[in-house]
Amino acid sequence: MDVSIIYVNYKTAQLILDSIQSVKEKTDGITYEIIVVDNNSGDESLAKITAVYPEVIPVQSEENVGFGRANNLGIQIAKGHCFFFLNPDTLLINNAIKILYDFLNGSEHVGACGGNLYSIDNKPAISFSALFPSFLQEVLSIFYLPVTFFSKSKSEQFNYTGSPLDVASISGADLLLKREVLEKTGGFDPAFFMNYEETELCYRIKKQGYRIVSVPDAQIIHLEGKSDYASISRLTFYYQGQYIYFNKLYGKSGSNLIYAITQLKNRLRVLQFSILGDAKRKTYWQTKKETNSEVFRSFRKRNIQQ
């Protein structure tokens, strides 16, 4: 088996059905299996999926364990030489899995790769991060400056070069890994529920001396979920991941510093849009400020108790 394609489902059965259809239509020249891990959706998702595609391997989690831990459940039964973590809201444009598989196995020094992601209207979407999250990156964002401000590269989150590009981390929407690499680094850190888990995994892969590469020839549509302008649950997961990541890499002082920088940015944005009279954006940043504060208090309390 060349590739084990792993989906994590939470009430996204129809999206997965559409994604699997694109996999079957576009994928050629490799052997693969499809594993769907259901995060206790409670809506018969697995039954709906296997009714259409009985060859799909279903895995039922007894609770919603988040993105990384659910992928770990899929890894446990996967038989492939490589693991392809594919989001439910993705549609293959071309033979992307074969392109990525050939590239990944073309060099022993490449540990992971991913393709270029596009929106439904064919516009570039976030496909990778050129650099790992840092305090400088957060400071620059206060002044609306990109992480690539000090470089000439245009490719911050999407590969405009037309050639393979070494990056820091690949989006978890289409991340391909070698089995041997995952055996060395371990799977997704279960401390993360959602957000930053693929970044932290890529960080460990890099620490092992492997390259992580964006392969623009592989093209995939990413139908990123639509939500309210400010979704408290999404913000909560984002900030939780951020503090776990910075605490793991830099300790307590690191999580304290990133909180201070993030909250400064939130406060300045509230002030900015108050002056500009933009009530919608002011409310958005006020929500971010309040959510950030609550998440950090809970994070700090948990760490003290541990």
C-alpha positions as CSV (number, residue, x, y, z in Angstrom):
1,M,0.0,0.0,0.0
2,D,1.5,3.3,-1.1
3,V,-0.7,5.8,0.7
4,S,-3.1,5.8,3.6
5,I,-5.5,8.7,3.2
6,I,-6.9,9.8,6.6
7,Y,-9.9,12.0,7.1
8,V,-11.2,13.3,10.4
9,N,-14.9,13.7,10.4
10,Y,-17.2,15.7,12.7
11,K,-20.6,16.1,11.0
12,T,-19.0,16.5,7.6
13,A,-20.2,13.3,5.9
14,Q,-21.3,15.0,2.6
15,L,-18.0,16.9,2.4
16,I,-16.1,13.7,2.8
17,L,-18.2,12.0,0.2
18,D,-17.5,14.7,-2.3
19,S,-13.8,14.7,-1.4
20,I,-13.5,10.9,-1.8
21,Q,-15.2,11.2,-5.2
22,S,-12.5,13.7,-6.3
23,V,-9.8,11.3,-5.0
24,K,-11.2,8.4,-7.0
25,E,-11.6,10.6,-10.1
26,K,-8.2,12.2,-10.0
27,T,-5.9,9.6,-8.4
28,D,-4.0,7.2,-10.7
29,G,-0.7,5.3,-10.6
30,I,-0.6,4.5,-6.8
31,T,-2.3,2.2,-4.4
32,Y,-4.2,3.7,-1.5
33,E,-6.7,3.1,1.3
34,I,-9.1,5.6,2.8
35,I,-9.6,5.8,6.5
36,V,-12.3,8.0,8.1
37,V,-12.1,8.7,11.8
38,D,-15.4,9.9,13.2
39,N,-15.1,12.3,16.2
40,N,-18.4,11.1,17.8
41,S,-20.6,13.1,15.4
42,G,-23.7,11.4,16.5
43,D,-25.3,11.6,13.1
44,E,-24.5,8.2,11.5
45,S,-21.7,9.8,9.5
46,L,-19.7,6.6,9.1
47,A,-22.8,4.7,8.0
48,K,-23.6,7.3,5.3
49,I,-20.0,7.3,4.0
50,T,-19.6,3.5,3.9
51,A,-23.0,3.1,2.3
52,V,-21.6,4.9,-0.8
53,Y,-18.0,3.7,-0.5
54,P,-18.0,0.3,1.4
55,E,-14.2,0.1,0.9
56,V,-13.7,3.0,3.3
57,I,-12.2,1.9,6.6
58,P,-14.3,3.4,9.5
59,V,-12.9,4.3,12.9
60,Q,-15.3,5.4,15.6
61,S,-14.0,7.6,18.4
62,E,-16.2,7.5,21.6
63,E,-15.7,11.2,22.1
64,N,-14.6,14.3,20.1
65,V,-10.9,14.2,20.7
66,G,-9.9,16.9,18.2
67,F,-8.0,16.9,15.0
68,G,-4.6,15.5,16.0
69,R,-5.7,12.8,18.3
70,A,-8.3,11.6,15.8
71,N,-5.6,11.4,13.1
72,N,-3.5,9.3,15.6
73,L,-6.3,6.8,15.7
74,G,-6.2,6.5,12.0
75,I,-2.4,6.1,12.0
76,Q,-2.8,3.1,14.3
77,I,-4.5,1.0,11.7
78,A,-3.0,2.5,8.6
79,K,-1.0,0.2,6.3
80,G,0.4,2.7,3.8
81,H,4.1,3.5,3.2
82,C,3.0,7.2,3.6
83,F,0.2,8.9,5.5
84,F,-1.9,11.6,3.8
85,F,-3.9,13.8,6.2
86,L,-6.6,15.3,4.0
87,N,-9.3,17.6,5.3
88,P,-13.0,16.8,4.6
89,D,-13.5,20.1,2.8
90,T,-11.0,19.4,0.0
91,L,-11.4,18.5,-3.7
92,L,-8.5,17.3,-5.8
93,I,-7.9,19.4,-8.9
94,N,-5.3,17.0,-10.5
95,N,-3.4,13.8,-9.6
96,A,-2.2,15.6,-6.5
97,I,-1.6,12.5,-4.3
98,K,0.6,10.8,-6.9
99,I,2.5,14.0,-7.5
100,L,3.2,14.5,-3.8
101,Y,4.0,10.8,-3.3
102,D,6.6,10.7,-6.1
103,F,8.2,13.9,-4.8
104,L,8.3,12.7,-1.2
105,N,9.9,9.4,-2.1
106,G,12.3,11.0,-4.5
107,S,14.6,12.1,-1.7
108,E,15.4,10.5,1.6
109,H,15.9,14.0,3.0
110,V,12.3,15.1,2.5
111,G,10.1,14.2,5.4
112,A,6.8,15.9,4.5
113,C,5.2,17.8,1.7
114,G,2.0,19.3,0.6
115,G,0.5,21.0,-2.5
116,N,-0.9,24.4,-3.4
117,L,-4.4,25.0,-2.0
118,Y,-7.0,27.1,-3.8
119,S,-10.4,28.5,-2.9
120,I,-13.5,27.4,-4.8
121,D,-13.1,30.4,-7.1
122,N,-9.5,29.3,-7.9
123,K,-7.8,32.0,-5.8
124,P,-4.6,31.1,-3.8
125,A,-5.4,29.8,-0.3
126,I,-3.2,29.3,2.8
127,S,-1.1,26.2,1.9
128,F,1.9,26.4,4.3
129,S,3.9,28.7,6.6
130,A,7.2,30.0,5.3
131,L,8.4,30.4,8.9
132,F,7.4,28.9,12.3
133,P,5.3,31.1,14.6
134,S,7.5,33.6,16.4
135,F,7.3,36.6,18.7
136,L,8.7,38.8,15.8
137,Q,5.9,37.6,13.5
138,E,3.3,38.6,16.0
139,V,4.9,42.0,16.6
140,L,5.1,42.6,12.8
141,S,1.4,41.8,12.5
142,I,0.5,44.6,14.8
143,F,1.8,47.0,12.1
144,Y,0.2,44.9,9.2
145,L,3.6,43.7,8.1
146,P,4.0,40.2,6.7
147,V,6.4,37.6,8.1
148,T,8.3,37.9,4.8
149,F,8.8,41.7,5.3
150,F,12.6,41.3,5.6
151,S,12.9,39.1,2.5
152,K,12.1,39.4,-1.2
153,S,10.0,36.3,-1.3
154,K,6.3,36.6,-2.2
155,S,5.6,33.1,-1.1
156,E,4.6,33.4,2.5
157,Q,1.7,31.0,2.6
158,F,1.2,30.0,-1.1
159,N,3.9,28.8,-3.5
160,Y,4.1,31.4,-6.4
161,T,7.5,30.1,-7.6
162,G,6.2,27.2,-9.7
163,S,8.9,25.0,-8.2
164,P,9.3,23.0,-5.0
165,L,9.9,25.3,-2.1
166,D,11.3,24.5,1.3
167,V,9.0,25.8,4.0
168,A,8.5,25.6,7.8
169,S,5.2,23.7,7.9
170,I,2.5,22.5,5.6
171,S,-1.2,23.1,6.2
172,G,-2.9,20.2,7.9
173,A,-5.5,20.2,5.1
174,D,-3.1,18.2,2.8
175,L,-0.1,16.9,4.7
176,L,1.8,13.9,3.3
177,L,4.3,12.1,5.6
178,K,6.6,9.1,5.3
179,R,5.8,6.3,7.8
180,E,9.5,6.1,8.8
181,V,9.5,9.8,9.7
182,L,6.4,9.6,11.8
183,E,7.9,6.6,13.6
184,K,10.9,8.7,14.5
185,T,9.0,11.8,15.6
186,G,5.8,10.4,16.9
187,G,2.3,11.4,15.8
188,F,0.3,14.5,16.6
189,D,0.8,15.8,20.1
190,P,-2.4,15.0,22.0
191,A,-2.2,18.2,24.0
192,F,-3.5,20.1,21.0
193,F,-7.3,19.9,20.3
194,M,-7.3,22.0,17.1
195,N,-4.9,24.5,15.6
196,Y,-1.1,24.5,15.8
197,E,-0.9,20.6,15.9
198,E,0.4,20.3,12.4
199,T,2.8,23.2,13.0
200,E,4.3,21.5,16.1
201,L,4.6,18.2,14.3
202,C,6.4,19.8,11.4
203,Y,8.7,21.5,13.9
204,R,9.7,18.0,15.3
205,I,10.2,16.7,11.8
206,K,12.6,19.6,11.0
207,K,14.4,18.9,14.3
208,Q,15.1,15.4,13.0
209,G,16.9,16.9,10.0
210,Y,14.2,16.4,7.4
211,R,13.1,19.0,4.8
212,I,9.5,20.0,4.5
213,V,8.5,21.1,1.0
214,S,5.7,22.8,-0.8
215,V,5.1,21.1,-4.2
216,P,3.0,23.5,-6.4
217,D,2.3,21.0,-9.1
218,A,-0.1,19.2,-6.7
219,Q,-3.3,21.3,-6.7
220,I,-6.2,21.0,-4.3
221,I,-9.3,23.1,-3.6
222,H,-9.8,23.9,0.1
223,L,-13.4,24.8,0.9
224,E,-12.5,26.4,4.2
225,G,-15.5,26.4,6.5
226,K,-17.7,29.5,6.5
227,S,-18.5,31.0,9.9
228,D,-19.6,34.1,11.6
229,Y,-17.2,37.1,11.4
230,A,-16.0,36.2,14.9
231,S,-16.7,32.6,16.1
232,I,-15.8,32.3,19.8
233,S,-15.3,28.5,19.5
234,R,-12.8,28.9,16.7
235,L,-11.0,31.7,18.5
236,T,-10.8,29.6,21.7
237,F,-9.2,26.6,19.8
238,Y,-6.8,29.0,18.1
239,Y,-5.6,30.6,21.3
240,Q,-5.4,27.3,23.1
241,G,-3.2,25.9,20.4
242,Q,-1.0,29.1,20.4
243,Y,-0.3,28.9,24.2
244,I,0.4,25.2,24.1
245,Y,2.8,25.7,21.2
246,F,4.7,28.6,22.7
247,N,4.8,27.0,26.1
248,K,6.2,23.8,24.7
249,L,8.9,25.6,22.8
250,Y,9.8,28.4,25.1
251,G,8.3,27.5,28.5
252,K,6.2,29.7,30.8
253,S,7.9,32.9,29.8
254,G,7.2,32.2,26.2
255,S,3.5,31.7,26.7
256,N,3.3,34.8,28.9
257,L,5.1,36.9,26.2
258,I,3.0,35.8,23.3
259,Y,-0.1,36.6,25.4
260,A,1.2,40.1,26.1
261,I,1.9,40.7,22.4
262,T,-1.4,39.2,21.2
263,Q,-3.4,41.2,23.7
264,L,-1.6,44.4,22.9
265,K,-2.6,43.9,19.2
266,N,-6.2,43.2,20.2
267,R,-6.4,46.3,22.3
268,L,-4.8,48.5,19.6
269,R,-7.2,47.2,17.0
270,V,-10.2,47.9,19.3
271,L,-8.9,51.5,19.7
272,Q,-8.2,51.8,16.0
273,F,-11.7,50.8,14.8
274,S,-13.3,52.8,17.6
275,I,-11.6,55.9,16.1
276,L,-12.5,54.9,12.6
277,G,-16.1,54.3,13.6
278,D,-16.2,50.8,12.3
279,A,-18.5,49.1,14.7
280,K,-18.3,45.6,13.1
281,R,-14.5,45.4,13.3
282,K,-14.4,46.9,16.7
283,T,-16.8,44.2,18.0
284,Y,-14.7,41.5,16.2
285,W,-11.5,42.6,18.0
286,Q,-13.3,43.1,21.3
287,T,-14.4,39.5,21.0
288,K,-10.9,38.4,20.3
289,K,-9.5,40.4,23.3
290,E,-12.1,38.9,25.7
291,T,-11.7,35.4,24.4
292,N,-7.9,35.6,24.5
293,S,-8.0,36.7,28.1
294,E,-10.3,33.9,29.1
295,V,-8.3,31.2,27.3
296,F,-5.0,32.4,28.8
297,R,-6.5,32.5,32.3
298,S,-7.7,28.9,31.9
299,F,-4.4,27.8,30.3
300,R,-2.3,29.3,33.2
301,K,-4.7,27.8,35.8
302,R,-4.3,24.3,34.2
303,N,-0.5,24.6,34.2
304,I,-0.4,25.7,37.9
305,Q,-2.6,22.7,38.8
306,Q,-0.3,20.3,36.9
